[in-house]
């Protein structure tokens, strides 16, 4: 039996989202290090600071990749992936994006906003 995943906590999508964030942080810290190294008088303490943050982000990234591999292996082994249904406290929109864009194509700029407001 496969594990039931909780939305916004431990789903595959959450792991991917966190991985993207950590990769962006890692790139930011590495760029800060490079910028400091490029200065005429680089601050070695600042370089060490950015380096420590970079190492932490890199370790977190590795842990996330390992967890992603674990989840993918579980999916392949069991052939299933279960998540709890995420309940929303807001109502569904009256129109989907496709309907709004179709309406936008029919009306010129200023008229589109007026018509959209009238429909509510």
Backbone as CSV, one residue per row, in Angstrom:
resi,resn,N_x,N_y,N_z,CA_x,CA_y,CA_z,C_x,C_y,C_z
1,UNK,0.847,-1.182,0.000,0.000,0.000,0.000,0.887,1.239,0.000
2,UNK,0.561,2.195,-0.859,1.387,3.393,-0.938,0.971,4.420,0.118
3,UNK,1.891,5.280,0.409,1.680,6.350,1.379,0.715,7.382,0.802
4,UNK,-0.110,7.970,1.658,-0.996,9.057,1.237,-0.262,10.370,1.506
5,UNK,-0.144,11.189,0.474,0.582,12.453,0.589,-0.380,13.596,0.890
6,UNK,0.117,14.579,1.620,-0.687,15.715,2.057,-0.336,16.937,1.208
7,UNK,-1.319,17.521,0.506,-1.035,18.711,-0.303,-0.398,19.823,0.530
8,UNK,0.531,20.530,-0.072,1.279,21.638,0.546,2.182,21.177,1.678
9,UNK,2.440,19.873,1.755,3.341,19.364,2.780,4.360,18.397,2.188
10,UNK,3.878,17.275,1.641,4.837,16.272,1.188,4.466,15.615,-0.143
11,UNK,3.805,16.343,-1.009,3.480,15.774,-2.311,4.686,15.910,-3.243
12,UNK,4.630,15.188,-4.342,5.687,15.271,-5.346,5.832,16.714,-5.840
13,UNK,4.705,17.381,-6.059,4.742,18.772,-6.519,5.425,19.678,-5.496
14,UNK,5.187,19.434,-4.212,5.839,20.238,-3.175,7.346,20.037,-3.205
15,UNK,7.769,18.792,-3.401,9.201,18.502,-3.468,9.848,19.207,-4.658
16,UNK,9.178,19.180,-5.807,9.708,19.855,-6.996,9.761,21.360,-6.757
17,UNK,8.715,21.909,-6.161,8.672,23.336,-5.864,9.834,23.736,-4.957
18,UNK,10.054,22.977,-3.904,11.157,23.281,-2.981,12.506,23.134,-3.674
19,UNK,12.621,22.139,-4.567,13.874,21.956,-5.303,14.165,23.177,-6.168
20,UNK,13.158,23.694,-6.845,13.336,24.886,-7.672,13.782,26.070,-6.810
21,UNK,13.169,26.229,-5.659,13.534,27.331,-4.757,14.986,27.184,-4.309
22,UNK,15.375,25.982,-3.921,16.746,25.778,-3.439,17.768,25.971,-4.549
23,UNK,17.436,25.559,-5.761,18.355,25.779,-6.882,18.516,27.269,-7.147
24,UNK,17.421,28.027,-7.067,17.504,29.483,-7.245,18.330,30.130,-6.136
25,UNK,18.133,29.681,-4.899,18.922,30.225,-3.796,20.398,29.899,-3.993
26,UNK,20.678,28.671,-4.376,22.062,28.257,-4.602,22.715,29.130,-5.678
27,UNK,22.016,29.348,-6.770,22.551,30.194,-7.837,22.780,31.623,-7.344
28,UNK,21.859,32.140,-6.552,22.002,33.493,-6.004,23.262,33.594,-5.138
29,UNK,23.439,32.637,-4.228,24.605,32.660,-3.333,25.909,32.514,-4.116
30,UNK,25.916,31.637,-5.116,27.114,31.458,-5.929,27.438,32.722,-6.720
31,UNK,26.407,33.395,-7.220,26.634,34.655,-7.938,27.185,35.725,-7.005
32,UNK,26.675,35.781,-5.789,27.191,36.752,-4.815,28.667,36.493,-4.529
33,UNK,29.031,35.213,-4.421,30.446,34.860,-4.212,31.293,35.323,-5.397
34,UNK,30.821,35.047,-6.606,31.565,35.446,-7.805,31.710,36.967,-7.879
35,UNK,30.631,37.685,-7.553,30.696,39.148,-7.571,31.748,39.659,-6.582
36,UNK,31.776,39.065,-5.407,32.745,39.498,-4.391,34.165,39.155,-4.831
37,UNK,34.367,37.985,-5.401,35.696,37.594,-5.897,36.181,38.537,-6.989
38,UNK,35.255,39.079,-7.785,35.617,39.938,-8.911,36.037,41.341,-8.485
39,UNK,35.757,41.715,-7.261,36.110,43.054,-6.785,37.623,43.184,-6.640
40,UNK,38.085,44.445,-6.697,39.516,44.707,-6.544,40.029,44.276,-5.177
41,UNK,39.217,44.506,-4.151,39.577,44.094,-2.786,38.435,43.249,-2.219
42,UNK,38.386,41.968,-2.573,37.273,41.142,-2.087,37.315,40.951,-0.573
43,UNK,36.137,40.957,0.017,35.993,40.746,1.458,35.913,39.237,1.702
44,UNK,36.965,38.686,2.292,37.036,37.233,2.503,35.959,36.739,3.468
45,UNK,35.585,37.581,4.414,34.514,37.191,5.340,33.170,37.107,4.613
46,UNK,32.928,38.031,3.707,31.698,38.009,2.924,31.685,36.805,1.985
47,UNK,32.818,36.495,1.404,32.921,35.312,0.550,32.618,34.055,1.360
48,UNK,33.154,33.980,2.571,32.899,32.823,3.437,31.419,32.756,3.820
49,UNK,30.807,33.907,4.054,29.393,33.967,4.391,28.550,33.392,3.253
50,UNK,28.784,33.903,2.014,28.040,33.412,0.861,28.329,31.939,0.603
51,UNK,29.558,31.528,0.859,29.931,30.133,0.659,29.175,29.214,1.626
52,UNK,29.054,29.631,2.876,28.311,28.823,3.855,26.840,28.700,3.465
53,UNK,26.243,29.795,3.036,24.847,29.751,2.591,24.705,28.852,1.365
54,UNK,25.660,28.946,0.463,25.642,28.124,-0.740,25.740,26.637,-0.392
55,UNK,26.621,26.302,0.533,26.772,24.895,0.943,25.494,24.365,1.584
56,UNK,24.839,25.195,2.403,23.574,24.775,3.018,22.510,24.520,1.953
57,UNK,22.404,25.439,0.991,21.419,25.277,-0.088,21.738,24.036,-0.922
58,UNK,23.012,23.785,-1.141,23.429,22.616,-1.916,23.071,21.321,-1.179
59,UNK,23.275,21.313,0.120,22.922,20.125,0.902,21.404,19.907,0.911
60,UNK,20.665,20.968,1.078,19.207,20.872,1.054,18.740,20.364,-0.313
61,UNK,19.358,20.897,-1.370,19.035,20.447,-2.722,19.272,18.941,-2.867
62,UNK,20.391,18.457,-2.359,20.706,17.027,-2.436,19.686,16.192,-1.668
63,UNK,19.279,16.672,-0.498,18.279,15.952,0.284,16.940,15.896,-0.452
64,UNK,16.564,17.004,-1.077,15.320,17.033,-1.842,15.389,16.079,-3.031
65,UNK,16.522,16.061,-3.724,16.674,15.153,-4.857,16.565,13.696,-4.397
66,UNK,17.134,13.380,-3.241,17.027,12.019,-2.702,15.575,11.670,-2.381
67,UNK,14.843,12.621,-1.829,13.437,12.379,-1.494,12.603,12.230,-2.770
68,UNK,12.897,13.020,-3.780,12.210,12.887,-5.061,12.468,11.500,-5.643
69,UNK,13.705,11.047,-5.575,14.032,9.702,-6.061,13.271,8.639,-5.275
70,UNK,13.146,8.826,-3.969,12.421,7.862,-3.133,10.952,7.799,-3.552
71,UNK,10.344,8.973,-3.756,8.929,9.015,-4.145,8.750,8.390,-5.526
72,UNK,9.622,8.705,-6.466,9.504,8.121,-7.802,9.679,6.601,-7.764
73,UNK,10.595,6.125,-6.942,10.782,4.679,-6.793,9.532,4.039,-6.213
74,UNK,8.939,4.690,-5.203,7.705,4.185,-4.596,6.587,4.116,-5.634
75,UNK,6.487,5.142,-6.474,5.463,5.152,-7.514,5.690,4.006,-8.495
76,UNK,6.934,3.814,-8.898,7.240,2.722,-9.840,6.991,1.356,-9.211
77,UNK,7.335,1.205,-7.942,7.167,-0.080,-7.268,5.706,-0.427,-7.017
78,UNK,4.913,0.566,-6.628,3.517,0.296,-6.267,2.555,0.537,-7.430
79,UNK,2.968,1.351,-8.397,2.093,1.678,-9.510,0.983,2.642,-9.143
80,UNK,1.115,3.299,-7.985,0.077,4.260,-7.584,0.686,5.418,-6.812
81,UNK,-0.076,6.487,-6.750,0.335,7.681,-6.011,-0.936,8.310,-5.454
82,UNK,-1.037,8.386,-4.151,-2.252,8.884,-3.510,-1.984,10.198,-2.792
83,UNK,-2.929,11.123,-2.954,-2.883,12.375,-2.201,-4.258,12.620,-1.606
84,UNK,-4.267,13.335,-0.504,-5.549,13.759,0.055,-6.135,14.824,-0.847
85,UNK,-7.452,14.865,-0.929,-8.104,15.911,-1.709,-7.923,17.226,-0.977
86,UNK,-7.500,18.220,-1.721,-7.293,19.540,-1.119,-8.584,20.329,-1.218
87,UNK,-9.167,20.643,-0.073,-10.418,21.399,-0.025,-10.116,22.885,-0.072
88,UNK,-10.891,23.597,-0.837,-10.719,25.039,-0.980,-11.857,25.759,-0.286
89,UNK,-11.554,26.925,0.255,-12.582,27.713,0.937,-13.169,28.775,0.028
90,UNK,-12.698,28.855,-1.202,-13.238,29.837,-2.129,-13.983,29.112,-3.236
91,UNK,-14.897,29.817,-3.863,-15.686,29.198,-4.931,-14.891,29.185,-6.228
92,UNK,-15.274,28.317,-7.113,-14.637,28.241,-8.425,-14.951,29.508,-9.214
93,UNK,-14.056,29.918,-10.092,-14.324,31.116,-10.891,-15.479,30.879,-11.852
94,UNK,-16.154,31.967,-12.211,-17.266,31.880,-13.152,-16.801,31.461,-14.540
95,UNK,-15.601,31.887,-14.913,-15.052,31.585,-16.239,-13.631,31.066,-16.080
96,UNK,-13.237,30.217,-17.029,-11.855,29.774,-16.999,-11.007,30.716,-17.857
97,UNK,-9.723,30.541,-17.843,-8.807,31.433,-18.554,-9.114,31.450,-20.048
98,UNK,-9.433,30.289,-20.603,-9.745,30.222,-22.037,-10.927,31.089,-22.416
99,UNK,-11.956,31.083,-21.593,-13.138,31.903,-21.873,-12.815,33.392,-21.787
100,UNK,-12.018,33.760,-20.805,-11.636,35.172,-20.658,-10.798,35.620,-21.842
101,UNK,-9.842,34.783,-22.261,-9.003,35.147,-23.408,-9.811,35.209,-24.703
102,UNK,-10.772,34.306,-24.856,-11.622,34.344,-26.049,-12.397,35.651,-26.100
103,UNK,-12.916,36.077,-24.960,-13.653,37.340,-24.882,-12.710,38.505,-25.195
104,UNK,-11.487,38.410,-24.722,-10.491,39.463,-24.936,-10.202,39.630,-26.422
105,UNK,-10.176,38.535,-27.144,-9.900,38.589,-28.579,-11.045,39.225,-29.356
106,UNK,-12.246,39.163,-28.808,-13.417,39.709,-29.488,-13.534,41.221,-29.331
107,UNK,-13.032,41.761,-28.223,-13.254,43.178,-27.923,-11.943,43.958,-27.952
108,UNK,-11.992,45.218,-28.414,-10.800,46.056,-28.359,-10.456,46.418,-26.914
109,UNK,-9.205,46.790,-26.666,-8.648,47.063,-25.349,-9.559,47.654,-24.297
110,UNK,-9.932,48.948,-24.386,-10.725,49.565,-23.319,-12.089,48.907,-23.136
111,UNK,-12.684,48.458,-24.221,-14.011,47.834,-24.120,-13.958,46.513,-23.360
112,UNK,-12.865,45.827,-23.454,-12.727,44.528,-22.777,-12.892,44.691,-21.273
113,UNK,-12.214,45.664,-20.685,-12.277,45.877,-19.240,-13.697,46.253,-18.833
114,UNK,-14.321,47.136,-19.591,-15.696,47.562,-19.289,-16.650,46.373,-19.320
115,UNK,-16.547,45.552,-20.375,-17.424,44.397,-20.534,-17.176,43.370,-19.436
116,UNK,-15.939,43.170,-19.081,-15.598,42.204,-18.041,-16.214,42.635,-16.699
117,UNK,-16.149,43.926,-16.409,-16.719,44.447,-15.160,-18.252,44.361,-15.162
118,UNK,-18.888,44.566,-16.297,-20.329,44.506,-16.386,-20.847,43.089,-16.103
119,UNK,-20.090,42.084,-16.469,-20.534,40.702,-16.357,-20.574,40.219,-14.908
120,UNK,-19.955,40.916,-14.005,-19.896,40.458,-12.610,-21.122,40.801,-11.838
